[in-house]
Amino acid sequence: MMPLTLAVIGEENMIRKVSGKPEVRAHLENLGFVSGGSITVVSTMGGNLIVNVKDSRVAISREMAGKIMVQASTENQEETV
């Protein structure tokens, strides 16, 4: 597991955990950042990350992205084999 800030651009990841204050978690969940969901970093721009989540593109701050723990989908496949 790693924070979203360390995810490789273009690589699909699975959201494992969203941490932070309850209001921050609720805001992220409303945007589609839920445990078990798929997320891909599209690009980084000026300290923000552009991500694909739930068929939408969302820009989030690096600070917020640090609260989202992900696992590369390739790692998920290796664990299930």
PyMOL commands that set and color helices and strands:
alter all, ss='L'
color gray80, all
select helices_A, chain A and resi 4-6+22-30+62-65+73-80
alter helices_A, ss='H'
color red, helices_A
select strands_A, chain A and resi 2-3+12-18+38-45+48-53+56-61+68-72
alter strands_A, ss='S'
color yellow, strands_A
deselect
rebuild
show_as cartoon
